Amino acid sequence: MTTTPSASAAPEEYDVIVVGAGPTGENVADRTAAAGLRTVIVEAELVGGECSYWACMPSKALLRPVAALAGARAVAGSREAVGGGALDPAAVLARRDSFTSHWQDDGQVQWLRDTGIDLVRGHGRLAGVRAVTVEAEDGTERLLTARQAVAVCTGSRPVLPEGVPGLAEARPWTNREATGSPTVPGRLAVIGGGVVGVEMATAWRALGSEVVLLVRGDALLPRMEPFAGELVAEGLRAAGVDVRFGVSVASLERAGASDGSGGSGGSEGSRVTLVLADGERLTADEVLYATGRAPRTADIGLEQVGLKPGTWLDVDDSCTVLGVDGPGDAGDVGGAGGAGGAGGAWLYAAGDVNHRALLTHQGKYQARIAGATIVARAQGRTLDTSRWGAHAASADSAGAPQVVFTEPEVAAIGLTLDAAERQGLRVKAVDHDLGAVAGASLYGDDYRGKARVVFDLDREVLVGACFVGPGVAELLHSATVAVVGEVPIDRLWHAVPAYPTISEVWLRLLEGCRG
């Protein structure tokens, strides 16, 4: 399916062009191709995207052995079997490499072939309405045009702070180096208390690094319930991580570095010194900045369709981009649709790039919605953009589920208590000690954890839930069904959890809601 770029090739026409071959782009293409629309996907890097090679899969491959060993140590009998042994770094890193297919995308490319989706390798840029130019590595270009739609699924990139002296010369890690390092750094400094920061601190500490976690604010995981960050901080400190709050880095110095050449990631044998705002100096082999994400839209031709380069793309619930020059600006968004062509909406954005929910599973969900919308418009069918309609990504606003794979795990869906109150909802929080549930005491000796649901008193439904403790990731989907499905408390009362499982916490939580 991969074709050779040609400077003199005539424009190639497709029904749908997808820019970006990560999980989101693959799912858009899969939906449109399955409906009989001739689809091409454009990718400058590896087919499979950030999640497959530098984020979800390698990070969780690093973290799963940590959880497995902690689980064995939590139970008398298995604790004695594993003794005081540590993880085998070489085995863990080799397993991680297998999950990334050793950073080769042959399998993903074969899937495209088998699915009937064309692949063009190169950097894609919008060139006007329903047009994309693709620049190959050798500098040649080709022009692709779309009869129906262009979907931008270019994702996001890590953000490094501006104005920090010595930052470029220090060659800091981002998530890519943190998940892909072939060796274990002796000492690692992690800057940032969000998901990437706490997960990578967990993984590399378990593999033998001395880790210091530097957080500008006063809490970890600040977008979740406060107790989540508190329990994760306790877990990190118990594992030997030096967790510091209210700390900022004033400058960095890489030993032997004179310029920023050589790319990110440290150089063999050199160390980096972090100078903190209070003057304290810390030394590490590597420094990871986990301080946020920005959209990959700086160089994709947004200016050609009246949009500002480098910005998040504003979309409606069907993932149709708003404010686009040309046909479809007012168009049929949310309306009767039409058979694409000259009169219909044509530009879509799904996944991180639209900033609705920077999570792989939400990007794939949006891709299914966007794909269905493209197909419906191509077939001249009326869109159903009502809440929970087939062409509305309503779950984004209901609350995206998320798991943080630390020790302990954190699993959350929907609104926190604070967020619900700020929205003006009349709510109450119901908390329960997870360790008091019979299933939790069987899961691990001295099990520690906490559960909270946020109950809307007026509608008598749950609008949020948060669980912290070993193994709580598997509690999340039941909470997601309850929140997204807006299941009345009186009906949830009849959803009986099996005994003895950790899920029995639902009985205690629902008792608190009804009481």
N, C-alpha and C positions, 0 to 999 in steps of 0.2 A: 503493500500500500504506500510506502514511502516513495515519493517521487523526487527526481533531481531538479533543483531550481534552474531556471533558464532566463537570462536577461531579456531574451527576445520573445518569450512565450506569450501567446495571446491570453487575455483574461480567461480564467477558468470559472465556470458557473456551477454553483451548488444551490441546494435549497437552504441549508443552514451551515454557517461557519461558527465554530466554537473556538475561542482564543483562550488557551490554557487547558492542559491535559491532566490536571489533578483530579481527585475524586469528584469534585463538583462538575468540572467540564466533561469528564467521562460519563457522568450520569445524565447530563443534558443531551450529549451526543447519543447515548444509548436509547433514550426515549424518542428522540426525533428519528433516528435510523430505524427503530422498531416500527414506527408508523409509516415507513416507506419514503421518508424524506432523505434525499441524498445529502449526506453530512460529511464535513471535513473538520478535523481538529488540528489546531496549530499549537506547537510547543517548542520552546527554545531550549529547555533543559530535559529532564527525564520524564517520560510518560509515567504518570502515577503521582507526580507532584510532591509538594512539601510533606504531606502527611506520610507518604510511603517511605521516604528516604531520609528525612531530617526532622520529623516531628513525632506524630502519634506512634507509629510502629516502632522505630528504634528506641524512643524514650520508654515506652511501655515494656519493650523487651529488656531494657536495662533495669526496670523497676520490678518486674515480676519475680525474679530470683530473691529480691529483698523481701517481698511479701511472703514468699514461700518459706524462706528461712525463719522469718519472724513467726509465721504460723506454726512451724514445727517446734520452735522454742517456747511457744505459749502453752503447750500441753505436756503434762507430766507423762513420761514414757517416750514420746518422740523427742522431748527435750534432751533426755539422756542419750538418745541415739545420735543426735547431731553434735552433742557436746559443745565445746567452745569454738568449733571450727568456723572459719570465715568463708565467704564466697570465693570461688576461683575466678579471678578477673579474666584470665584468658578464655575460659569456657563461657563466661557471660558475654564477653565481647564477640566471641565467635558466633554465639547464638543470635546476638543482635545483628551481626552481619548477614546471617542467613535470612533474617526477616526483611532486610533491605535488598535481598537478592544481590548482595555485594555491590550495590549501587549500579546495577545493570537493569535496563528496562525491557529486555527481550520478551519476558512473559506478558507485560502490559501491551507491548506492541502487537504481539500475537493475538491478544484478546481483541484489539481494534480490528485486526484483519478478519478474525472469525465473526465479528459483529457486523462487518460490512461498512466500517467507518474509515475514511481516508485519513492519512496522517501527513502533514507537511511540517517539516522541522525548520525552525527559524523564529525570528522575532516578529510577531504580528503587530501591525498598527492599523487603526482605522484610517481609511483613505476617503471617507465620505459616506453617504447613505448606502448601506448594504455592501460596503466594499472594504477589503482588508488587503494591505500589502504585507508580504512576508519576506524578510531579509535573511538569507542564509548566512552561515559562518564565512563563506567565501565572498560575501558582499553582493552577490547577485540577488535580484528581487523577482518576485512574481506577484501577480494581482489575482485575488480571488473575489468573486462577487456572489451575492446571495439573493435568491429569489424571495426568500421569506424572512430570514432572521440572522442576526449576529449576536452571539452570547459571549459576554466578557466574563471569564472565570479565572482571572489572573492572580487572585489571592492577595496575600499580604507579605510584608517583609519586616524583619526586626528593625527597631529604631535605636540608634545610638545617640546619646545626648550631645548637644552642640556646646562648644566653648570650653571643653575640659582639656586643659593643657596635657600634652603627651598621649592623648587617647589613640590617635592614629599610629604613633610609633609603638605603642604597647601591643598592638594587634590583638584586641580582645576577642574572646569567643562570643558568638551569638548562639542561638539554639542549634544551628547547623554543626558547629564545632563541638558543642556540648553533647550532642547525641551521636556524633560520628567519630569522636577521638579514638585513634587506634591504641592509645596508651592511657594509663591512669596517672593523672598529675599528682605529684607528692603533696602539693598544697594548692587548693583552689579557692579563690575569692569569688563569691556570687553576689551580684548587685541587683536587688529587686526582690520584693516579697510576694509576687504573684505566682501563678501556677507554674510557669517554667522555672522560676527561681527555686521554689520549694521542692519541686520534683527532682531537679538536677542536683540540688544539695543532698537530697535523700539518696539518690543513686550513687553518686561519686563518693559520698562518705562511706556507704556500704561496701564499695569496691576498694577502700583503703585510703582515699584522699583525706588530708586534714582540710576541713571546709570551714570557712567563715562566711556567714550570710549577713550582708549589710543592707539595711532597710531604712529608707529616708523617713517613712512614717512611723506610727506607733503600733502597727499590727500587720500580721500576715493575712493574705487573702481578704483584702478589705471589702470586696464586693459581696462576700458571703456573711453568714451570721457570725457575730464576734467570737462565739465559742469555738467555731471551726478553726480560726487562726490561732486561738489560744492553745487548743489541743495539739495542733500541728507543731507549734513552737515547742511545746513540751516534748513531743516525740523526737523532734530534731535534736534538741538539747540532750535528751536521754541517749541518743545515738552518738553524741560527741560533736555535734555541729555547734560552732560558736555563733549564736544568733544575737545580732546587735540591732537595736532600734534607734531612730533619731540620728542616723549617721548619713553623711554625704561625702562623696569623694571629690576632693578639690583638684587633684592632678594625678597623673600616672607617669612612671618612669620605667622603661624596659632596659635592662642592662645590655649595653652594647648596641642599642638601637639608635640610629641617626636619622632615619626617615621612615615613612610608612610603607616602603616597598616590601614585597614578600607576602602580601595578603594577610588575612586575619588568622588568628591562632599564633601562639608563641613560637619562638625559635629554640631549637635544641640547646640545652645548657644555659639559657638565659632566664632571668627571673624578672618579674615586674613588681615594682614598689608602688603601693597605693598610699597617697598622702591624703589623710582625712581632713575635713574642715577644721577640726580642733588641733591639727598639727601632728597627730599620731601617724606613724608610718607602719604599714603592714606589708609583708613580702609574700608573694605567691608565685607558683610556677605559671599559672594561668588565671585570667580574670574573665568571668562570664557576665556580660550585661544582659539582663532579662528585664528590660524597662519599657516594653510596649511594642506595638506593631503599627505599620503604616501601609496604605494600599499600594499595590504594584500597578500604578496608573500614570506614572510620571512620563513614560515614553511609549504610550500605546495609541497616540493619535487622537486623543479626546478633543483637542482644539479643532480638529477637522469637522466635528459635529456640534460645535458650540459649547463644549464642556471644558472645565478647567483641569489641566493636567495635574497629577499628583494628589487628587482629591478622592475621597470615598464617593462612590456612585449612588445617587439618590434614586430609589426605586419605589414602586407601589407594591402591594401585596402579591401581585402576579410576577414580580421581579422584572417588570418593564421599567427601563430607565426613563426618568422624568427630565424635562427640559432639553430634549435633543432637537437640534436643527433638522429640518427636512420633514418628510412625510411621517405622520404619527406623533407630531409634537402635541397636538390636542387629541387627534385621532380617536381610536376606539378603546382606550384603556378602560378596562372594566365594563365595556359595553358589548355591542353585538359582534365585535370582531370584524371579520372580513377576510378575504382570501389573500392576505399579505399583499404582495405586489406594491403598486404605486401609492396606495392610500392608507396602509395600515401601519400600526406600531411595529418596529423592527429591531430595536436594540434592547438587550436584556443584560442583567448583571446578577450573578448568583455567587454565593459563598462569601468569604471574607471581604471581598472587594466592595460589597454594599454595606458593610459595617452593621448589619442587623444582629448577627451572632457569630463571633469568630470561633466556630467549632466545626470540625469536619462533618459530624453527623447532621448539623443544621444546614451546612452547605449542600450536602447530598439531598436533604429534604427540599431545600429551595430549588435544586436542580430538577427534581421530579415535578415541582410546580411549574417552573419555567418551561420545561420540556412539554408538559401537557398544554400549557398556554400557547406555545408556538404551534403545536400540532392543531389545536382547536382553531386558531386563526387561519392556518393554512387550509383547513377544511371548511372554512366559512361558518363554523359553529359559534353559537353564543357562549360567551364566557360566564362562568359562575364564580364571581369574585365576592360573594357574600361570605361572612365569617364561617369558616370551616368548609367553604366551597372548594371544588376541585381545582380552581385556579387562584387560590389565595393561600399564601404561606402564613396562616393565622397562628401557628404554633410558635413563631418567632416572638410574638407579643405576649402569648400566654406564659412564656418562660421556657428557655432552653435548658435541658438537663445537662449537668456537667459532673464529671468525676475527677478528683485530684488524687493521684495514685501515690500518696505519701504513706507514712506509717505514723498515725492511723490514716485510713482513707477518709476522704470527704466526698459526699454525694449530695447534690442540691438541685432543686427544680423550682422555678417560679420566683415569687417575691420573698425577700427577707421581711422580717417584722418592720424594720425601719422603713424600707421602701414602700411597703403597703400603707403604712401610716402617712408617709409623705404624699402618697397618691390620694389621701383623703378617705381611705376605706376604713370602715369600722371593724376592726379585727382583734383577735386575741391569739397569743402564742401558747401552745400546749407543748411542754417539754417532758421528756422522760429519760431516765438513766438507762442506757442500753445494757449496761452490765447487770441490771436487775432482772433481765429477761432470761428465762431458763435456757433458751437456745443459745444465747450469747455466752453463758457460763460453760456450756458444753463446747462451744466453738474454741474458747481459749481460757485458761486459768487466769484469774484476776483481770478479766476483760474490762476495759474502760472505753466508754463512748457515750454519746448523747444524741438524742433525736428531738427534733422540733417540727411541728406543723404550724402553719399560719392559717387561721380559720376566719373566713368572712362571715361575720355574724348576721348580716342582712340576707345574703344569698344562701347561707348554710352550705358552703362548699369550701374546699381547700384552695388557697391561692399560692401556697408555697410549702416547701418541706426541705429539711436539711438533716443529714445523718452524718455522724463522725464516729469512726471506730473500725476495727479490722473487719474486712469483708463486706462493708456496707454498700459497695458499688452495686451488688445484686439486689439491694432494696429499692434502687432508684426507679426502675421502670414501673413498679406498682404505684409509686408516688406520681410519676409522670402521667400515667393513665388517670389517676384521681384528679390531678390538677388540670390537665389539658381537656379531659372528658367532662370536667365540671360535674363530677358525680356527687349527688346529694349525700350528706352525711348519713341520713337514714338508710340509704341504699348501701353505702360502704359498710355499715354495721353488719350487713349480711354477707360480706366477703370475708369468710372465715380463714385466718392464716393457719397453716399446719403447725402442729405441736410435735416436738420442741424445735422451733426455728427462731432465728433472730427476727423474722417477720412478725412474730407474735407481738412485737412492740406496737403494731397497729391497733391492737385491742386497747392498750393503755392510752394511746393518743386519741382514739375515737371516744373513749370514755371521758377524756378531758374536754373534748369538743362538745359533747352532749350535756355534760354537767354544767 
